[in-house]
Amino acid sequence: MTYHAKVIAGGKIVIPADLRREFGIKDGDTVALESDGERIALRRDDSSAALAQLRQAMKGYTVDQFLRERRADWGE
């Protein structure tokens, strides 16, 4: 399916809601733009999602806890 978007002041475009839902793009997400010289392709930037997951997984994990675990690994 082809979608159309208008470029507004400052070079901004709005990604149609159907596409945002389909690709799971939410406010504040980062997208990647790629060019082959003739076309511009927009794709979801999965590194942002991966970083968000990592931050959630590490929530509450302290440096002291990390050091205790490493020292245990090293036999100290």
C-alpha positions as CSV (number, residue, x, y, z in Angstrom):
1,M,0.0,0.0,0.0
2,T,1.2,3.5,-0.8
3,Y,0.8,6.4,1.7
4,H,1.4,10.0,1.1
5,A,2.6,12.6,3.6
6,K,3.2,16.4,3.1
7,V,6.5,18.0,4.1
8,I,5.8,20.9,6.4
9,A,7.9,23.7,7.8
10,G,11.3,22.5,9.0
11,G,11.2,19.4,6.8
12,K,8.8,17.6,9.1
13,I,6.5,14.8,7.9
14,V,3.8,12.9,9.8
15,I,4.0,9.2,9.5
16,P,0.4,8.0,9.0
17,A,-1.2,6.4,12.1
18,D,-1.8,3.1,10.3
19,L,1.9,2.8,9.6
20,R,2.9,3.9,13.1
21,R,0.6,1.2,14.6
22,E,1.8,-1.5,12.1
23,F,5.5,-0.9,13.0
24,G,5.0,-0.1,16.6
25,I,6.4,3.5,16.3
26,K,5.5,5.6,19.3
27,D,6.0,9.2,20.3
28,G,9.7,9.7,21.2
29,D,10.9,6.7,19.2
30,T,13.8,7.1,16.8
31,V,13.5,6.0,13.1
32,A,16.3,5.4,10.6
33,L,16.3,7.0,7.2
34,E,18.3,5.3,4.4
35,S,18.9,6.6,0.8
36,D,20.0,4.8,-2.3
37,G,20.3,8.1,-4.3
38,E,16.7,7.8,-5.7
39,R,14.6,6.7,-2.7
40,I,14.4,7.4,0.9
41,A,13.4,4.4,3.1
42,L,12.2,4.9,6.7
43,R,12.5,2.0,9.1
44,R,12.1,1.5,12.8
45,D,15.4,2.0,14.6
46,D,15.5,-1.3,16.7
47,S,18.6,-0.1,18.6
48,S,16.3,2.4,20.4
49,A,13.9,-0.4,21.4
50,A,16.8,-2.6,22.5
51,L,18.2,0.2,24.6
52,A,14.8,0.8,26.3
53,Q,14.6,-3.0,27.1
54,L,18.1,-3.0,28.5
55,R,17.3,0.1,30.7
56,Q,14.1,-1.6,32.0
57,A,16.0,-4.9,32.7
58,M,18.7,-3.0,34.6
59,K,16.3,-0.7,36.6
60,G,17.4,-0.8,40.2
61,Y,20.7,-2.6,39.5
62,T,23.5,-0.8,41.3
63,V,27.2,-0.5,40.7
64,D,27.8,-2.1,44.1
65,Q,25.7,-5.0,43.1
66,F,27.6,-5.3,39.9
67,L,30.9,-5.2,41.6
68,R,29.8,-7.8,44.2
69,E,28.8,-10.2,41.4
70,R,32.1,-9.6,39.5
71,R,34.2,-10.2,42.6
72,A,32.2,-13.5,43.2
73,D,33.0,-14.5,39.6
74,W,36.7,-13.8,40.2
75,G,36.8,-15.7,43.4
76,E,37.5,-12.7,45.7
